[in-house]
Amino acid sequence: MIEPSIQTSIKLKNKTKTKRLLPVGKTISTLVLIFFGILFLFPFYWVITGAFKLQIVATTIPPEWFPLKPTMQNWVDLFKNPVGRWTFNSFFISFSEMVLICITASLAGYVLAKKRFPGRNLIFWMFIAAMALPKQVILVPLFTMLADMGWVDTYQGLIFPAVGWPFGVFLMKQFAQTIPDELIEAAKMDGCSEFRIFTSIILPMLKPAIGALAIFTFIASWNDYFMQLIMTRSSEMQTLPLGVAAMQSEFTTNYGVLMAGAALSSIPMIAIFLAFQKYFTQGITMGAVKG
């Protein structure tokens, strides 16, 4: 038998060891996070600093890690192009898709989560299957349909094909399932219509999910270079990623101007993330807790 005093001393020693290990573990995890944070932020830093370097400095070896003689010439050359039109096109298309997808996905997700009707599960699994379908597979029939409708090189052709985004419906359906059915039943007993139930009860509770979906949608639309390249023909309909990529010629490339364009392209995405950051964090947390 071990005496109580010896047991107490052993417990104290174990607690002391644990307290010593905890700061070491925190220090290691902090260092690892800092390392990966720098690793992921370095390309963005390189683009920002490269936007203020001359061509000869941007391509020099060994590289100049920080512009010793910053210049605004890259920005001057960038704005010699119709950057305003490109930025408007990108913002209008991305913002329109964001709004329409959030509206349609929230409605569809609520119906699939809370309404009982024949074929509901089949429709949901069709959305799941569509999530695994690459966009390139449907590109040819999609382009043929849009060409027959006269929507090639138009805003409609760039916006409406993305509205039925399967991932958005899936995300909103999963979040709508966490809403208690008792709230909906109580609203019906009070005489609320379906529209009133959705706008007054369901929609406010879906705000975190809508915020997360808004970020995903805007970024995906802004960076959808392939779809925009296929569906546009005129320079007036070019988006900012297309316009910046077009500045790369066959024989020479001004990397400073390209980096300035890339830096300009990143500003709206950062602004959207900061605007919806609170809802995005709540949405991710809710999804992690409630599944």
LUMVOFI-88681 format. One record per residue: residue in one letter; z, y, x of N, C-alpha, C in turn. Coordinates in steps of 0.05 Angstrom, whole numbers, padded with zeros to 5 digits, always signed. Layout:
AZYXZYXZYX;...
END
This chain:
M+00000-00024+00017+00000+00000+00000+00000+00025+00018;I-00017+00044+00010-00018+00069+00025+00001+00089+00012;E+00018+00101+00028+00038+00119+00018+00024+00144+00006;P+00038+00156-00015+00026+00180-00028+00020+00202-00009;S+00037+00206+00011+00032+00228+00030+00007+00223+00046;I+00002+00198+00054-00022+00191+00069-00047+00195+00052;Q-00045+00187+00026-00068+00190+00008-00075+00220+00004;T-00054+00236+00002-00058+00265-00001-00071+00277+00023;S-00063+00268+00047-00075+00279+00072-00104+00271+00074;I-00110+00245+00065-00138+00236+00066-00156+00253+00047;K-00145+00258+00023-00160+00275+00004-00165+00303+00014;L-00145+00314+00027-00148+00341+00038-00169+00341+00060;K-00169+00320+00077-00189+00318+00098-00217+00316+00086;N-00220+00300+00065-00246+00297+00053-00256+00323+00040;K-00237+00338+00027-00244+00364+00016-00253+00384+00037;T-00239+00383+00060-00245+00401+00082-00273+00395+00093;K-00279+00369+00096-00306+00361+00105-00328+00370+00086;T-00322+00367+00060-00341+00375+00039-00346+00405+00040;K-00324+00421+00043-00327+00450+00045-00343+00458+00070;R-00340+00443+00091-00355+00449+00116-00385+00442+00112;L-00390+00420+00097-00418+00411+00094-00433+00430+00075;L-00420+00441+00055-00433+00458+00035-00447+00482+00048;P-00433+00498+00065-00446+00520+00077-00470+00512+00095;V-00467+00489+00108-00489+00479+00125-00513+00473+00108;G-00509+00459+00085-00531+00452+00067-00543+00477+00055;K-00527+00497+00048-00538+00522+00037-00555+00537+00058;T-00545+00537+00083-00560+00550+00104-00587+00537+00109;I-00587+00510+00109-00612+00496+00114-00632+00501+00091;S-00622+00499+00066-00639+00503+00043-00650+00532+00043;T-00633+00551+00050-00642+00579+00051-00664+00583+00072;L-00660+00571+00095-00680+00573+00116-00706+00560+00108;V-00704+00537+00095-00729+00524+00085-00743+00541+00065;L-00728+00553+00046-00741+00570+00026-00753+00595+00039;I-00740+00607+00058-00751+00630+00072-00777+00622+00086;F-00777+00599+00099-00801+00590+00114-00825+00587+00095;F-00820+00573+00072-00842+00569+00053-00850+00595+00039;G-00830+00613+00035-00836+00639+00023-00855+00655+00041;I-00849+00655+00067-00866+00669+00086-00894+00656+00087;L-00894+00629+00087-00919+00614+00088-00937+00621+00065;F-00926+00623+00041-00942+00629+00017-00949+00658+00015;L-00933+00676+00025-00938+00704+00023-00957+00714+00045;F-00960+00699+00067-00975+00708+00090-01005+00714+00082;P-01018+00696+00067-01046+00703+00059-01048+00730+00045;F-01029+00735+00027-01030+00761+00012-01025+00784+00032;Y-01006+00780+00050-01002+00801+00071-01027+00805+00087;W-01041+00784+00094-01064+00787+00111-01087+00801+00097;V-01089+00797+00070-01109+00811+00055-01103+00840+00053;I-01077+00847+00047-01069+00875+00045-01074+00890+00071;T-01065+00878+00093-01068+00892+00119-01097+00893+00127;G-01112+00872+00121-01141+00871+00127-01157+00892+00113;A-01147+00901+00089-01161+00922+00074-01160+00949+00088;F-01143+00951+00108-01140+00977+00122-01149+00974+00151;K-01165+00953+00157-01175+00949+00184-01205+00953+00185;L-01215+00963+00207-01244+00965+00210-01255+00937+00215;Q-01281+00934+00212-01294+00908+00215-01289+00896+00242;I-01291+00912+00263-01288+00902+00290-01259+00892+00295;V-01240+00905+00281-01212+00898+00284-01205+00873+00267;A-01217+00871+00244-01212+00849+00226-01222+00822+00237;T-01242+00823+00254-01253+00798+00264-01246+00793+00294;T-01229+00810+00305-01222+00807+00333-01204+00782+00338;I-01207+00771+00361-01191+00748+00370-01178+00756+00397;P-01152+00755+00401-01132+00747+00381-01129+00768+00359;P-01120+00760+00335-01119+00779+00313-01098+00801+00317;E-01103+00823+00304-01084+00845+00303-01067+00841+00278;W-01042+00833+00282-01025+00825+00260-01018+00848+00242;F-01018+00872+00252-01012+00896+00236-01032+00918+00245;P-01045+00931+00225-01065+00952+00233-01053+00975+00248;L-01059+00977+00274-01049+00999+00290-01062+01025+00284;K-01088+01024+00275-01102+01048+00268-01114+01043+00240;P-01097+01046+00219-01106+01040+00192-01128+01060+00183;T-01146+01051+00167-01168+01067+00157-01172+01063+00127;M-01183+01083+00114-01189+01081+00086-01219+01077+00081;Q-01234+01073+00103-01263+01070+00101-01271+01046+00083;N-01255+01025+00085-01262+01001+00069-01260+01008+00039;W-01240+01023+00031-01237+01031+00003-01260+01050-00005;V-01268+01067+00013-01290+01085+00007-01315+01069+00002;D-01321+01050+00020-01344+01033+00017-01343+01016-00009;L-01319+01007-00015-01315+00990-00039-01322+01006-00064;F-01313+01030-00066-01317+01046-00090-01345+01059-00091;K-01362+01054-00071-01390+01061-00074-01404+01043-00094;N-01392+01020-00099-01402+01001-00119-01390+01008-00146;P-01401+00997-00168-01390+01003-00195-01364+00987-00200;V-01344+00993-00183-01319+00978-00185-01305+00983-00212;G-01307+01008-00222-01295+01015-00247-01305+00997-00270;R-01331+00993-00271-01343+00976-00291-01335+00947-00288;W-01334+00938-00263-01326+00910-00258-01297+00906-00267;T-01280+00925-00260-01251+00923-00267-01248+00924-00297;F-01263+00941-00311-01261+00942-00340-01269+00916-00353;N-01291+00904-00343-01300+00879-00354-01280+00857-00350;S-01269+00855-00326-01248+00835-00320-01224+00838-00338;F-01215+00863-00340-01190+00868-00355-01195+00864-00385;F-01218+00873-00395-01224+00870-00424-01226+00840-00431;I-01240+00825-00415-01244+00796-00420-01217+00781-00418;S-01202+00787-00397-01177+00772-00393-01157+00780-00414;F-01155+00806-00421-01135+00814-00441-01143+00804-00468;S-01168+00804-00475-01177+00793-00501-01171+00764-00503;E-01177+00749-00482-01171+00720-00483-01141+00715-00485;M-01125+00731-00471-01096+00728-00471-01086+00732-00500;V-01094+00753-00513-01085+00759-00540-01094+00737-00560;L-01120+00731-00559-01130+00711-00578-01119+00683-00574;I-01115+00675-00549-01104+00649-00544-01075+00648-00552;C-01059+00669-00547-01031+00669-00556-01029+00667-00586;I-01047+00681-00600-01046+00680-00630-01053+00653-00640;T-01077+00643-00632-01086+00617-00642-01068+00594-00633;A-01059+00595-00608-01042+00573-00598-01015+00572-00612;S-01004+00596-00617-00978+00596-00631-00981+00586-00660;L-01002+00593-00674-01007+00583-00701-01011+00553-00701;A-01029+00544-00683-01035+00515-00682-01011+00499-00673;G-00996+00509-00654-00972+00495-00644-00951+00493-00666;Y-00947+00514-00681-00928+00513-00703-00936+00493-00724;V-00961+00493-00732-00970+00474-00752-00967+00445-00742;L-00975+00439-00718-00974+00412-00708-00945+00403-00704;A-00927+00422-00699-00899+00414-00694-00883+00412-00720;K-00888+00428-00740-00870+00430-00763-00883+00422-00790;K-00909+00418-00791-00922+00410-00816-00929+00381-00815;R-00927+00368-00838-00934+00340-00840-00959+00337-00857;F-00980+00326-00845-01005+00322-00859-01020+00299-00845;P-01038+00286-00860-01053+00263-00848-01070+00272-00825;G-01070+00257-00803-01086+00262-00780-01073+00282-00760;R-01048+00289-00765-01035+00308-00747-01033+00297-00719;N-01024+00273-00716-01021+00261-00689-01048+00257-00676;L-01069+00251-00692-01095+00247-00680-01106+00274-00669;I-01102+00295-00684-01110+00322-00674-01096+00329-00649;F-01070+00324-00648-01054+00330-00624-01064+00314-00600;W-01069+00289-00604-01079+00272-00581-01107+00280-00573;M-01122+00291-00591-01149+00302-00583-01145+00326-00565;F-01125+00343-00570-01120+00365-00552-01110+00355-00525;I-01094+00335-00525-01085+00323-00500-01108+00312-00484;A-01126+00298-00497-01150+00288-00484-01168+00310-00473;A-01170+00332-00488-01186+00355-00479-01175+00368-00454;M-01148+00366-00451-01136+00378-00427-01146+00364-00402;A-01152+00338-00404-01161+00323-00381-01191+00325-00376;L-01205+00339-00394-01234+00341-00392-01241+00364-00374;P-01255+00360-00352-01263+00383-00334-01283+00401-00349;K-01280+00427-00343-01298+00446-00356-01327+00442-00348;Q-01332+00432-00324-01360+00427-00316-01374+00407-00334;V-01359+00389-00346-01371+00368-00363-01384+00380-00388;I-01371+00401-00399-01381+00413-00424-01397+00438-00419;L-01402+00444-00394-01415+00469-00388-01444+00470-00398;V-01459+00449-00395-01487+00449-00403-01489+00451-00434;P-01476+00434-00450-01478+00439-00479-01466+00465-00488;L-01445+00475-00474-01434+00500-00482-01454+00523-00477;F-01467+00522-00453-01486+00543-00447-01510+00542-00467;T-01518+00518-00475-01540+00515-00494-01533+00527-00521;M-01508+00522-00530-01499+00533-00555-01498+00564-00554;L-01487+00574-00532-01485+00603-00530-01513+00616-00527;A-01531+00603-00514-01558+00613-00512-01572+00614-00539;D-01568+00593-00555-01580+00593-00582-01568+00615-00600;M-01543+00621-00595-01530+00643-00611-01536+00670-00599;G-01548+00672-00576-01554+00698-00564-01529+00710-00551;W-01510+00694-00543-01485+00704-00532-01484+00703-00501;V-01505+00695-00488-01505+00695-00459-01506+00724-00449;D-01491+00730-00429-01489+00757-00418-01477+00777-00438;T-01458+00767-00454-01444+00784-00473-01414+00779-00470;Y-01398+00798-00481-01369+00794-00482-01361+00770-00499;Q-01376+00766-00521-01369+00744-00539-01372+00717-00524;G-01393+00714-00509-01398+00690-00494-01377+00684-00473;L-01364+00705-00463-01344+00701-00442-01316+00698-00453;I-01312+00708-00478-01285+00707-00489-01280+00683-00508;F-01297+00680-00527-01292+00661-00549-01291+00631-00540;P-01308+00623-00521-01306+00594-00513-01278+00586-00502;A-01263+00606-00492-01236+00599-00481-01214+00601-00501;V-01220+00610-00526-01198+00615-00545-01183+00590-00552;G-01197+00568-00557-01184+00543-00564-01174+00528-00540;W-01157+00540-00524-01148+00528-00499-01128+00505-00505;P-01134+00480-00499-01116+00458-00506-01089+00460-00494;F-01087+00470-00469-01061+00473-00457-01043+00492-00472;G-01055+00514-00482-01039+00533-00498-01028+00521-00523;V-01044+00505-00537-01035+00492-00562-01013+00472-00555;F-01017+00457-00533-00996+00437-00525-00970+00451-00518;L-00971+00473-00503-00947+00487-00495-00932+00498-00520;M-00946+00511-00538-00934+00523-00561-00923+00501-00580;K-00937+00479-00582-00927+00457-00599-00901+00446-00589;Q-00899+00442-00562-00874+00432-00550-00851+00451-00555;F-00856+00477-00553-00834+00496-00557-00827+00498-00587;A-00847+00497-00605-00842+00499-00633-00825+00475-00643;Q-00827+00453-00630-00810+00429-00638-00781+00434-00634;T-00773+00452-00616-00745+00458-00610-00733+00476-00632;I-00749+00487-00649-00738+00505-00670-00726+00487-00692;P-00701+00492-00701-00688+00475-00721-00703+00477-00748;D-00707+00454-00760-00720+00453-00787-00703+00467-00808;E-00677+00469-00804-00659+00481-00824-00666+00510-00828;L-00674+00524-00806-00681+00552-00809-00705+00556-00827;I-00725+00538-00824-00749+00540-00841-00742+00533-00870;E-00726+00513-00874-00718+00505-00901-00702+00527-00915;A-00684+00540-00900-00668+00562-00911-00686+00586-00919;A-00706+00591-00902-00725+00613-00909-00741+00607-00934;K-00749+00582-00937-00764+00574-00961-00746+00577-00986;M-00721+00570-00983-00703+00572-01006-00698+00601-01013;D-00700+00619-00994-00698+00648-00999-00724+00660-01010;G-00744+00644-01013-00770+00653-01025-00789+00665-01005;C-00786+00659-00979-00805+00670-00959-00831+00655-00960;S-00853+00669-00957-00879+00656-00955-00883+00644-00928;E-00904+00628-00925-00910+00617-00899-00915+00638-00878;F-00930+00659-00886-00935+00680-00867-00910+00694-00858;R-00891+00699-00877-00866+00712-00871-00849+00694-00853;I-00849+00668-00859-00833+00650-00842-00843+00651-00813;F-00870+00651-00810-00881+00650-00783-00876+00676-00768;T-00880+00699-00781-00877+00725-00768-00848+00733-00763;S-00830+00725-00782-00802+00734-00780-00784+00715-00767;I-00791+00689-00767-00772+00669-00756-00785+00654-00732;I-00809+00643-00736-00821+00627-00715-00830+00644-00691;L-00844+00666-00697-00855+00682-00675-00834+00693-00656;P-00812+00705-00667-00792+00715-00648-00779+00693-00631;M-00777+00669-00642-00765+00647-00626-00784+00636-00606;L-00810+00641-00609-00830+00632-00591-00837+00653-00569;K-00823+00675-00568-00829+00696-00549-00828+00685-00520;P-00808+00669-00511-00809+00660-00484-00834+00643-00478;A-00842+00626-00497-00866+00610-00493-00891+00627-00493;I-00892+00647-00510-00915+00665-00511-00917+00681-00485;G-00894+00689-00474-00895+00704-00449-00906+00687-00426;A-00897+00662-00425-00907+00643-00404-00937+00638-00408;L-00945+00634-00433-00973+00629-00439-00990+00653-00433;A-00980+00677-00438-00995+00701-00432-01001+00704-00402;I-00982+00697-00385-00986+00698-00356-01007+00677-00348;F-01003+00653-00357-01022+00631-00350-01050+00639-00359;T-01053+00649-00383-01079+00655-00394-01093+00678-00379;F-01078+00699-00374-01090+00723-00361-01099+00715-00333;I-01083+00701-00318-01090+00694-00291-01113+00675-00290;A-01113+00655-00309-01135+00636-00310-01161+00650-00317;S-01161+00668-00336-01185+00683-00344-01194+00701-00322;W-01176+00715-00309-01183+00734-00287-01197+00719-00264;N-01188+00695-00258-01198+00680-00236-01220+00660-00243;D-01230+00661-00268-01250+00642-00277-01277+00650-00266;Y-01280+00647-00240-01305+00656-00227-01329+00639-00236;F-01325+00613-00238-01348+00595-00244-01360+00601-00272;M-01343+00603-00292-01353+00609-00319-01366+00636-00321;Q-01355+00656-00308-01366+00683-00308-01393+00683-00294;L-01395+00668-00272-01420+00667-00257-01443+00655-00274;I-01437+00634-00289-01457+00621-00305-01465+00638-00329;M-01446+00651-00342-01451+00665-00367-01461+00694-00365;T-01461+00705-00341-01470+00732-00337-01497+00733-00324;R-01513+00754-00330-01539+00758-00319-01542+00786-00307;S-01533+00806-00321-01537+00834-00312-01513+00843-00296;S-01518+00864-00280-01496+00875-00263-01476+00890-00281;E-01484+00899-00305-01465+00913-00323-01444+00894-00333;M-01450+00868-00334-01430+00848-00345-01415+00834-00323;Q-01419+00841-00298-01405+00829-00276-01375+00836-00277;T-01359+00817-00270-01330+00821-00268-01323+00828-00239;L-01298+00835-00235-01290+00843-00208-01292+00821-00188;P-01284+00796-00194-01288+00774-00174-01318+00770-00168;L-01335+00772-00188-01364+00768-00183-01374+00791-00166;G-01367+00816-00172-01376+00839-00157-01368+00838-00128;V-01342+00830-00124-01333+00829-00096-01347+00807-00081;A-01351+00784-00094-01365+00762-00080-01394+00769-00074;A-01407+00786-00091-01435+00794-00087-01438+00812-00063;M-01416+00824-00054-01418+00842-00030-01421+00826-00004;Q-01418+00800-00006-01421+00784+00018-01451+00777+00021;S-01463+00788+00042-01492+00784+00046-01497+00759+00062;E-01523+00753+00066-01530+00728+00079-01525+00729+00109;F-01529+00752+00122-01527+00753+00151-01502+00767+00160;T-01493+00787+00146-01469+00801+00154-01449+00803+00131;T-01424+00803+00138-01402+00805+00118-01382+00825+00128;N-01377+00846+00112-01356+00865+00118-01330+00855+00107;Y-01314+00842+00124-01289+00830+00115-01269+00851+00106;G-01270+00874+00117-01251+00895+00109-01256+00903+00080;V-01281+00906+00072-01287+00914+00045-01281+00891+00026;L-01286+00866+00034-01280+00843+00018-01249+00841+00013;M-01234+00846+00034-01205+00845+00031-01195+00868+00013;A-01208+00890+00015-01200+00912-00003-01206+00905-00032;G-01229+00892-00037-01235+00883-00064-01216+00861-00073;A-01208+00843-00055-01189+00822-00063-01161+00834-00069;A-01154+00854-00053-01128+00867-00058-01128+00882-00085;L-01151+00895-00091-01153+00908-00117-01153+00888-00140;S-01165+00864-00136-01165+00844-00157-01137+00832-00162;S-01120+00833-00143-01093+00821-00146-01074+00839-00161;I-01080+00865-00163-01061+00884-00175-01057+00878-00205;P-01077+00874-00222-01072+00868-00250-01056+00843-00254;M-01061+00822-00238-01045+00797-00242-01016+00801-00235;I-01010+00817-00214-00983+00822-00207-00969+00839-00229;A-00984+00858-00240-00973+00875-00262-00967+00858-00287;I-00985+00840-00294-00980+00823-00318-00956+00805-00313;F-00954+00794-00289-00930+00777-00284-00904+00793-00286;L-00904+00817-00274-00880+00833-00276-00873+00841-00304;A-00894+00846-00321-00889+00854-00348-00877+00832-00365;F-00886+00807-00360-00877+00784-00376-00858+00766-00360;Q-00846+00777-00338-00830+00760-00321-00805+00749-00336;K-00793+00766-00352-00768+00757-00366-00775+00734-00385;Y-00796+00737-00401-00803+00716-00420-00813+00691-00405;F-00826+00695-00382-00836+00672-00367-00813+00656-00357;T-00792+00669-00346-00769+00655-00336-00754+00640-00358;Q-00751+00654-00381-00738+00641-00404-00754+00617-00413;G-00781+00619-00414-00798+00597-00423-00796+00573-00405;I-00797+00578-00378-00794+00555-00360-00767+00542-00362;T-00746+00558-00364-00719+00548-00367-00715+00532-00392;M-00725+00542-00415-00723+00528-00440-00738+00502-00439;G-00762+00502-00427-00777+00478-00425-00763+00457-00408;A-00749+00466-00387-00736+00447-00370-00711+00435-00383;V-00698+00451-00400-00673+00441-00412-00679+00424-00437;K-00698+00433-00453-00702+00419-00479-00726+00400-00478;G-00741+00400-00455-00764+00382-00453-00786+00388-00471;
END
